[in-house]
């Protein structure tokens, strides 16, 4: 289809969501909680339909040569459905966003308030991961925002099934307009581009995926006056200090590489030169046992090359030597995306020094970078992880971040 047709499709979906947005803005907190609880129940009720749709997506992706790491993200098995349902119920039980906060008294008997209003319609472009369809839809509902969701072509069947059997009926049963969440049902990158070209209909687009693709979409959005919130790059860093404990190092390597197709996995291991002879064999043993290749100096790729996005080479980790914690923090700051870094050490002063110098989104001490996740850190799903160096939501972006601030002044006695 032509680019014009894609624009027409996205405009139509955005208008539907926009018309339904007021339903969410006016909803009671109880209605929103009922919708989320209903989604959790329907994930269980519709297991057969969801399994059939996902099996077709997986079979087509396998036939097309998709890598095992990406297939792992595409699968929506029983265990993941159960986990999604559990997370939805936790979100339903989570206190809603505070919609108005008193700021201060003004002269003349007036009072200033900060009111938090929904954005309206939020577009979301994300990778071929069916669970993200539920995570994003739930965050939009909780924040009272309507949405237009566009997933990778490999997961469209699963996304449409989730919308038909879970999201839309749960909204309807809670007395909300089911059109509030729309899913793009057409494959093709032109629909991602069209998503960011709807300035009067979609004012914010959350972009997830590879850095190159996300950067191109961000540039296209800027040309059309659409704001974006990007989750474009990942890759966790593990620094093994001279005072590290061997068992802790083994644990952090295992925990950090339990899934290779996710952004917060261990991507780069930095080892203090003074203990490299001791710890490199430990690290390489854990990695090779797990079937993970080790890339060492001299490198034929950038230090922070994100293996999770390197089709066919996802099962790879870069291992390099550094002088100390200062050099490790500097390397993580300048050579990686700034998503997350952890230090393995038993020395509290060294840990504090590393944490003070690392400026990325998530900093950890003897804890895995895999913790940089909405549910693991904040007990709510995320729409993505923002690593931008600018004011605003950074790290896991949740429903509590998806609002517009408005200042309201009224008589203090009102």
For each residue, the residues with C-beta under 8 A, 3 or more apart:
1: 5 6 186 188 190
2: 5 6 190
3: 6 7 190 193 194
4: 7 8
5: 1 2 8 9
6: 1 2 3 9 10 186 188 190 191 193 194
7: 3 4 10 11 194 197 198
8: 4 5 11 12
9: 5 6 12 13 184 186 191 194
10: 6 7 13 14 148 184 191 194 195 197 198 202
11: 7 8 14 15 198 201
12: 8 9 15 16
13: 9 10 16 17 148 182 184
14: 10 11 17 18 121 123 148 182 198 201 202
15: 11 12 18 19 201
16: 12 13 19 20 179 182
17: 13 14 20 21 121 146 147 148 179 180 181 182
18: 14 15 21 120 121 146 201
19: 15 16 22 177 179
20: 16 17 23 24 146 176 177 178 179 180
21: 17 18 24 25 118 120 121 145 146 180
22: 19 25 26
23: 20 26 27 176 177 180
24: 20 21 27 32 118 141 144 145 146 176 177 180
25: 21 22 117 118 144
26: 22 23
27: 23 24 31 32 144 174 175 176
28: 31 32
29: 32 33 96
30: 33 34
31: 27 28 34 35 174 175 176
32: 24 27 28 29 35 36 92 96 141 142 144 174 176
33: 29 30 36 37 92 93
34: 30 31 37 38 92 173 174
35: 31 32 38 39 141 170 171 173 174 176
36: 32 33 39 40 88 89 91 92 138 141 142 170
37: 33 34 40 41 88 89 92
38: 34 35 41 42 169 170 171 173 174
39: 35 36 42 43 88 134 137 138 166 167 170
40: 36 37 43 44 84 85 86 88 89 92
41: 37 38 44 45 85 170
42: 38 39 45 46 165 166 169 170
43: 39 40 46 47 50 81 84 85 88 134 166
44: 40 41 47 81 82 85
45: 41 42 165
46: 42 43 49 50 161 165 166
47: 43 44 50 51 78 81
48: 51 52
49: 46 52 53 161 165
50: 43 46 47 53 54 76 81 158 161 162 165 166
51: 47 48 54 55 76 78
52: 48 49 55 56 161
53: 49 50 56 57 157 158 160 161
54: 50 51 57 58 74 75 76 130 157 158 161
55: 51 52 58 59
56: 52 53 59 60 157
57: 53 54 60 61 74 128 130 154 155 156 157 158
58: 54 55 61 62 71 74 75
59: 55 56 62 63
60: 56 57 63 64 154
61: 57 58 64 66 70 71 74 128 154
62: 58 59 65 66 71
63: 59 60
64: 60 61 154
65: 62
66: 61 62 70 71 74 154
67: 70 71 311 312 314
68: 71 72 314
69: 72 73 260 261 308 314 315
70: 61 66 67 73 74 128 154 261 311 314
71: 58 61 62 66 67 68 74 75
72: 68 69 75 259 260 261
73: 69 70 127 128 129 261 262
74: 54 57 58 61 66 70 71 128 129 130 154 155 158
75: 54 58 71 72 80
76: 50 51 54 80 81 130 131 158
77: 80 81
78: 47 51 81 82
79: 82 83
80: 75 76 77 83 84 131
81: 43 44 47 50 76 77 78 84 85
82: 44 78 79 85 86
83: 79 80 86 87
84: 40 43 80 81 87 88 131 134 135
85: 40 41 43 44 81 82 88 89
86: 40 82 83 89 90
87: 83 84 90 91 135 138 375 381
88: 36 37 39 40 43 84 85 91 92 134 138
89: 36 37 40 85 86 92 93
90: 86 87 93 94 375 379 380
91: 36 87 88 94 138 142 380 381 399
92: 32 33 34 36 37 40 88 89
93: 33 89 90
94: 90 91 142 379 380
95:
96: 29 32 99 142
97: 116 142 143 144 399 400 403
98: 101 116
99: 96 115 116
100: 113 114 115 116 408
101: 98 113 114 115 116
102: 111 112 113
103: 112 113 114 407
104: 111 112
105: 110 111 112 412
106: 110 111 112 409
107: 110
108:
109: 411 412 413
110: 105 106 107 409 410 411 412
111: 102 104 105 106 409 410 411 412
112: 102 103 104 105 106 407 408 409
113: 100 101 102 103 407 408 409 410
114: 100 101 103 405 406 407 408
115: 99 100 101 405 406 407 408
116: 97 98 99 100 101 403 404 405 406
117: 25 403 404 405 406
118: 21 24 25 143 144 145 402 403 404
119: 122 145 203 204 402 403 404
120: 18 21 145 146 203
121: 14 17 18 21 145 146 147 148 201 202 203
122: 119 140 145 146 147 148 202 203 204 205 206 402
123: 14 147 148 149 150 195 196 198 202 204 205 206
124: 136 140 147 148 149 150 205 206 208 383
125: 150 192 195 196 205 206 207 208 209 217
126: 129 132 133 136 149 150 151 152 206 208 209 384
127: 73 132 151 152 155 208 209
128: 57 61 70 73 74 151 152 153 154 155
129: 73 74 126 132 133 151 152 155
130: 54 57 74 76 133 134 151 155 158 159 162
131: 76 80 84 134 135
132: 126 127 129 135 136 151 208
133: 126 129 130 136 137 149 151 155 158 159 162 163 167 183
134: 39 43 84 88 130 131 137 138 162 166 167 381
135: 84 87 131 132 138 139 374 381 382 383
136: 124 126 132 133 139 140 147 149 206 381 383
137: 39 133 134 140 141 147 149 162 163 167 181
138: 36 39 87 88 91 134 135 141 142 381 399
139: 135 136 142 143 380 381 382 383 398 399 402
140: 122 124 136 137 143 145 146 147 180 181 383 399 402
141: 24 32 35 36 137 138 144 145 171 180 181
142: 32 36 91 94 96 97 138 139 380 399
143: 97 118 139 140 399 400 402 403
144: 24 25 27 32 97 118 141
145: 21 24 118 119 120 121 122 140 141 402
146: 17 18 20 21 24 120 121 122 140 179 180 181 182
147: 17 121 122 123 124 136 137 140 180 181 182
148: 10 13 14 17 121 122 123 124 182 183 184 195 202
149: 123 124 126 133 136 137 159 163 181 182 183 184
150: 123 124 125 126 183 184 191 192 195
151: 126 127 128 129 130 132 133 155 156 159 183 184
152: 126 127 128 129 155 156 209
153: 128 156 187 188
154: 57 60 61 64 66 70 74 128
155: 57 74 127 128 129 130 133 151 152 158 159
156: 57 151 152 153 159 160 184 185 186 187
157: 53 54 56 57 160 161
158: 50 53 54 57 74 76 130 133 155 161 162
159: 130 133 149 151 155 156 162 163 183
160: 53 156 157 163 164 183 185
161: 46 49 50 52 53 54 157 158 164 165
162: 50 130 133 134 137 158 159 165 166 167 183
163: 133 137 149 159 160 166 167 168 181 183
164: 160 161 168 169
165: 42 45 46 49 50 161 162 169
166: 39 42 43 46 50 134 162 163 169 170
167: 39 133 134 137 162 163 170 171 178 181
168: 163 164 171 172 178 181
169: 38 42 164 165 166 172 173 178
170: 35 36 38 39 41 42 166 167 173 174
171: 35 38 141 167 168 174 176 177 178 180 181
172: 168 169 175 176 178
173: 34 35 38 169 170
174: 27 31 32 34 35 38 170 171
175: 27 31 172
176: 20 23 24 27 31 32 35 171 172 180
177: 19 20 23 24 171 180
178: 20 167 168 169 171 172 181
179: 16 17 19 20 146 182
180: 17 20 21 23 24 140 141 146 147 171 176 177
181: 17 137 140 141 146 147 149 163 167 168 171 178
182: 13 14 16 17 146 147 148 149 179
183: 133 148 149 150 151 159 160 162 163
184: 9 10 13 148 149 150 151 156 191 195
185: 156 160
186: 1 6 9 156 191
187: 153 156 191
188: 1 6 153 191
189: 192 193 213
190: 1 2 3 6 193 194
191: 6 9 10 150 184 186 187 188 194 195
192: 125 150 189 195 196 213 217
193: 3 6 189 190 196 197 217 220
194: 3 6 7 9 10 190 191 197 198
195: 10 123 125 148 150 184 191 192 198 202 205 217
196: 123 125 192 193 202 205 207 217 218 220 221 224 226 228
197: 7 10 193 194 220 221 224 226
198: 7 10 11 14 123 194 195 201 202 224 226
199: 202 203 224 225 226
200:
201: 11 14 15 18 121 198
202: 10 14 121 122 123 148 195 196 198 199 205 226
203: 119 120 121 122 199 226 227
204: 119 122 123 226 227 228 229
205: 122 123 124 125 195 196 202 217 221 226 227 228 229
206: 122 123 124 125 126 136 228 229 230 231 383 384 397
207: 125 196 214 217 218 221 228 229 230 231 232 384
208: 124 125 126 127 132 214 230 231 232 383 384
209: 125 126 127 152 213 214 231 232
210: 213 214 232 233 309
211: 214 215 232 233 306 309 337
212: 215 216
213: 189 192 209 210 216 217
214: 207 208 209 210 211 217 218 230 231 232 233
215: 211 212 218 219 230 232
216: 212 213 219 220
217: 125 192 193 195 196 205 207 213 214 220 221 228
218: 196 207 214 215 221 222 228 230 232
219: 215 216 222 223
220: 193 196 197 216 217 223 224
221: 196 197 205 207 217 218 224 226 227 228
222: 218 219 225 226 228
223: 219 220
224: 196 197 198 199 220 221
225: 199 222
226: 196 197 198 199 202 203 204 205 221 222
227: 203 204 205 221
228: 196 204 205 206 207 217 218 221 222
229: 204 205 206 207 383 384 386 392 393 397
230: 206 207 208 214 215 218 384 386 388
231: 206 207 208 209 214 263 384 385 386 387 397
232: 207 208 209 210 211 214 215 218 337 387
233: 210 211 214 263 306 337 339 387
234: 262 263 264 265 267 306 308 337 339 385
235: 263 265 267 268 304 306 307 308 336 337 339
236: 256 264 265 266 267 268 339 340 341 342 368 369 370 372
237: 266 267 268 269 270 328 331 332 336 340 341 342 369
238: 252 253 256 266 268 269 270 341 342 344 369
239: 269 270 271 272 322 325 328 329 332 341 342 343 344 354
240: 244 249 269 270 271 272 275 279 283 344
241: 244 272 275 324 325 328 343 344 345 347 350 351 354
242: 272 274 275 324 345 347 350
243: 345 346 347 350
244: 240 241 248 249 272 275 279 344 345 346
245: 248 249 344 346
246: 249 250 278 279 282
247: 250 251
248: 244 245 251 252 344 346 366
249: 240 244 245 246 252 253 279 282 283 344
250: 246 247 253 254 282 286
251: 247 248 254 255 368
252: 238 248 249 255 256 266 342 344 366 367 368
253: 238 249 250 256 257 266 269 283 286 287
254: 250 251 257 258 286 290
255: 251 252 258 368 370
256: 236 238 252 253 265 266 342 368 369 370
257: 253 254 260 265 266 287 290 292 317
258: 254 255 265 370
259: 72 262 265 370
260: 69 72 257 265 292 307 308 314 315
261: 69 70 72 73 265 308 314
262: 73 234 259 265 308 370
263: 231 233 234 235 306 308 339 385
264: 234 236 339 340 362 369 370 371 372 373 385
265: 234 235 236 256 257 258 259 260 261 262 308 369 370
266: 236 237 238 252 253 256 257 269 317 368 369
267: 234 235 236 237 304 305 306 307 308 317 318 336
268: 235 236 237 238 303 304 317 318 319 320 332 335 336
269: 237 238 239 240 253 266 283 317 318 319 320
270: 237 238 239 240 320 321 322 327 328 331 332
271: 239 240 275 276 279 280 283 319 320 321 322
272: 239 240 241 242 244 275 276 279 321 322 323 324 325 328
273: 276 321 322 323 324
274: 242
275: 240 241 242 244 271 272 278 279
276: 271 272 273 279 280 321
277: 280 281
278: 246 275 281 282
279: 240 244 246 249 271 272 275 276 282 283
280: 271 276 277 283 284 319
281: 277 278 284 285
282: 246 249 250 278 279 285 286
283: 240 249 253 269 271 279 280 286 287 294 319
284: 280 281 287 288 294 319
285: 281 282 288 289
286: 250 253 254 282 283 289 290
287: 253 257 283 284 290 292 293 294 317 319
288: 284 285 291 292 294
289: 285 286
290: 254 257 286 287
291: 288 315
292: 257 260 287 288 315 316 317
293: 287 313 315 316 317
294: 283 284 287 288 316 317 318 319
295: 299 301 316 317 318 319
296: 299 318 319 320
297: 320 321
298:
299: 295 296 302 303 318 320
300:
301: 295 305 318
302: 299 305 335
303: 268 299 318 320 331 335 336
304: 235 267 268 335 336 337
305: 267 301 302 310 318
306: 211 233 234 235 263 267 309 310 337
307: 235 260 267 310 313 314 315 316 317 318
308: 69 234 235 260 261 262 263 265 267 314
309: 210 211 306
310: 305 306 307 313 314 316
311: 67 70 314
312: 67
313: 293 307 310 316
314: 67 68 69 70 260 261 307 308 310 311
315: 69 260 291 292 293 307
316: 292 293 294 295 307 310 313
317: 257 266 267 268 269 287 292 293 294 295 307
318: 267 268 269 294 295 296 299 301 303 305 307
319: 268 269 271 280 283 284 287 294 295 296
320: 268 269 270 271 296 297 299 303 331
321: 270 271 272 273 276 297
322: 239 270 271 272 273 327 328 331
323: 272 273 326 327
324: 241 242 272 273 327 328
325: 239 241 272 328 329 343 345 350 353 354 357
326: 323 329 330 353 357
327: 270 322 323 324 330 331
328: 237 239 241 270 272 322 324 325 331 332 341 343 354
329: 239 325 326 332 333 341 353 354 357 358
330: 326 327 333 334 357
331: 237 270 303 320 322 327 328 334 335 336
332: 237 239 268 270 328 329 335 336 338 341 358 360
333: 329 330 336 338 357 358 359 360
334: 330 331
335: 268 302 303 304 331 332
336: 235 237 267 268 303 304 331 332 333 339 341 360
337: 211 232 233 234 235 304 306 360 387
338: 332 333 359 360 361 387 389
339: 233 234 235 236 263 264 336 360 361 362 369 372 385 387
340: 236 237 264 360 361 362 363 364 369 372
341: 236 237 238 239 328 329 332 336 354 358 360 362 363 364 369
342: 236 237 238 239 252 256 363 364 365 366 367 368 369
343: 239 241 325 328 350 351 354 355 364 365 366
344: 238 239 240 241 244 245 248 249 252 366
345: 241 242 243 244 325 350 351 354 365 366
346: 243 244 245 248
347: 241 242 243 350 351
348: 351 352
349: 352 353
350: 241 242 243 325 343 345 347 353 354
351: 241 343 345 347 348 354 355 365 366
352: 348 349 355 356
353: 325 326 329 349 350 356 357
354: 239 241 325 328 329 341 343 345 350 351 357 358 363 365
355: 343 351 352 358 363 365
356: 352 353
357: 325 326 329 330 333 353 354
358: 329 332 333 341 354 355 363
359: 333 338 389
360: 332 333 336 337 338 339 340 341 363 387
361: 338 339 340 372 385 386 387 394 395
362: 264 339 340 341 369 371 372 377 395
363: 340 341 342 354 355 358 360
364: 340 341 342 343 367 368 369 371
365: 342 343 345 351 354 355
366: 248 252 342 343 344 345 351
367: 252 342 364 371
368: 236 251 252 255 256 266 342 364 371
369: 236 237 238 256 264 265 266 339 340 341 342 362 364 372
370: 236 255 256 258 259 262 264 265 373 376
371: 264 362 364 367 368 376 377
372: 236 264 339 340 361 362 369 376 377 385 395 396
373: 264 370 376 377 382 385 396
374: 135 377 378 380 381 382 396 397 398
375: 87 90 378 379 380 381 382
376: 370 371 372 373
377: 362 371 372 373 374 395 396
378: 374 375 382 396 398
379: 90 94 375
380: 90 91 94 139 142 374 375 398 399 400
381: 87 91 134 135 136 138 139 374 375 398
382: 135 139 373 374 375 378 385 396 397 398
383: 124 135 136 139 140 206 208 229 397 398 402
384: 126 206 207 208 229 230 231 396 397
385: 231 234 263 264 339 361 372 373 382 395 396 397
386: 229 230 231 361 392 393 394 395 397
387: 231 232 233 337 338 339 360 361 394
388: 230 392 394
389: 338 359
390:
391:
392: 229 386 388 401
393: 229 386 397 401
394: 361 386 387 388
395: 361 362 372 377 385 386
396: 372 373 374 377 378 382 384 385
397: 206 229 231 374 382 383 384 385 386 393 401 402
398: 139 374 378 380 381 382 383 401 402
399: 91 97 138 139 140 142 143 380 402
400: 97 143 380 403
401: 392 393 397 398
402: 118 119 122 139 140 143 145 383 397 398 399
403: 97 116 117 118 119 143 400
404: 116 117 118 119
405: 114 115 116 117
406: 114 115 116 117
407: 103 112 113 114 115
408: 100 112 113 114 115
409: 106 110 111 112 113
410: 110 111 113 414
411: 109 110 111 414
412: 105 109 110 111
413: 109
414: 410 411
